[in-house]
Amino acid sequence: MATPAPAASLTFSRQPHPAPMAAAQRAEILANPGFGTKFSDHMVSVHFDEALGWHSAEVLPYGPIALDPAAAVLHYAQEIFEGLKAYRLAGNGADGGIALFRPEANAARFNASATRLAMPTLPDGLFVAAVKELVKADKDWFPTVEGGSLYLRPFLFATEAFLGVRPSKQYRFLVIASPAGNYFKSGAPAVSLWVSDYSRAAPGGTGAAKCGGNYAASLVPTAEAFARGHDQVLFLDAVERQWIEELGGMNLFFVMADGSIVTPPLGGTILPGITRESLILLAREEGLTVREERYSLAQWRSDATSGALTETFACGTAAVVTPVGKVTSETDSFMIGSGGPGQITQKLRQRLVSIQRGEAADPHGWVHRID
Ligand SMILES: *Cc1c(COP(=O)(O)O)cnc(C)c1O
């Protein structure tokens, strides 16, 4: 689908909230934010219409939206999203300014997802501009807890009222913000994984797109993992049912005793994580060999048991790096290393977090200052 209006022609009109949350109530939330349950005072909204292109860019009071019951998204799930964090820089000469981590990478992935779901792509610069508008409007919404951030959720969905099956001609792009606590205060707890019999993505499907539909399909497998007492679900490839793909919302890395690292390759059935890509680069800079190649459940079990594999971790924006301690499938169960976070896991996590927080040099220009 063609994408008209360049971002430069879009200026955001600002409609401040007439009754923002009282400071005392906000302070209470910011001291104990949790994840994804409280939202800031504003949201960003941009409309798309096939005839008009992108239009009506606004910063609005956060609140319910009107949607026609026939809106295409409610029937055929034409919806995509992103997740990124704004945080306050701290430490070593940093001045407490606000930053985003690689927002252009989220913008590029958003457009790749849009293309897969037959949706219009955002014009250059609009994604990052929209996110910045919201962060500036709600800069008083940063958690006061150590390691807290303002989690940003940009999303795009089909709004045309039409029950025929074809791409919608109208869409709405929204960005909302939710204060988020630190996943890890000190040592990250290792998680227990359940190897699902369900598939997350098949070749030619939507596995590489960040779309709500993928998540809807992962709810039953995740509930099954929880019911069996595990923390996360692990998906194998849909064809041979032996190659490790990823978790419901995180990519995986396998650390060998010789210090080399393996991570599943991007083949269209796993989500191209920005944390994944960043960690591959950082690991290589640390002198570690990283191979993007297929790794089977059987090999993993055998390597973990023999000691050839010492660590496994999952990664994603929300939790950054999560060590894996135990893996269970229908047939058996095995431990990873000592069952706690390994040295390389902790080192890579520390490298990434210190760049994100402005405590270490940022040679790749990943940290995007907002003010
Ligand atoms: C978002 C997501 C990830 C992690 O991506 P990041 O860019 O690192 O946050 C991994 N897997 C799935 C299925 C995801 O939706």
The ligand as an SDF file (V2000), in Angstrom:
LIG
                    3D

 15 15  0  0  0  0  0  0  0  0999 V2000
    9.1510   -8.1750   21.2430 C   0  0  0  0  0  0  0  0  0  0  0  0
    9.5160   -9.6160   21.1800 C   0  0  0  0  0  0  0  0  0  0  0  0
   10.8210  -10.0770   21.4510 C   0  0  0  0  0  0  0  0  0  0  0  0
   11.9200   -9.1870   21.9720 C   0  0  0  0  0  0  0  0  0  0  0  0
   12.2280   -8.1120   21.1430 O   0  0  0  0  0  0  0  0  0  0  0  0
   13.0220   -6.8620   21.7280 P   0  0  0  0  0  0  0  0  0  0  0  0
   13.1290   -5.9540   20.5580 O   0  0  0  0  0  0  0  0  0  0  0  0
   14.3180   -7.3420   22.2120 O   0  0  0  0  0  0  0  0  0  0  0  0
   12.1780   -6.3000   22.8320 O   0  0  0  0  0  0  0  0  0  0  0  0
   11.0920  -11.4260   21.2800 C   0  0  0  0  0  0  0  0  0  0  0  0
   10.1380  -12.2930   20.8940 N   0  0  0  0  0  0  0  0  0  0  0  0
    8.8680  -11.8980   20.6390 C   0  0  0  0  0  0  0  0  0  0  0  0
    7.8700  -12.9060   20.2150 C   0  0  0  0  0  0  0  0  0  0  0  0
    8.5260  -10.5530   20.7740 C   0  0  0  0  0  0  0  0  0  0  0  0
    7.2630  -10.1680   20.5320 O   0  0  0  0  0  0  0  0  0  0  0  0
  1  2  1  0
  2  3  1  0
  2 14  2  0
  3  4  1  0
  3 10  2  0
  4  5  1  0
  5  6  1  0
  6  7  2  0
  6  8  1  0
  6  9  1  0
 10 11  1  0
 11 12  2  0
 12 13  1  0
 12 14  1  0
 14 15  1  0
M  END
$$$$
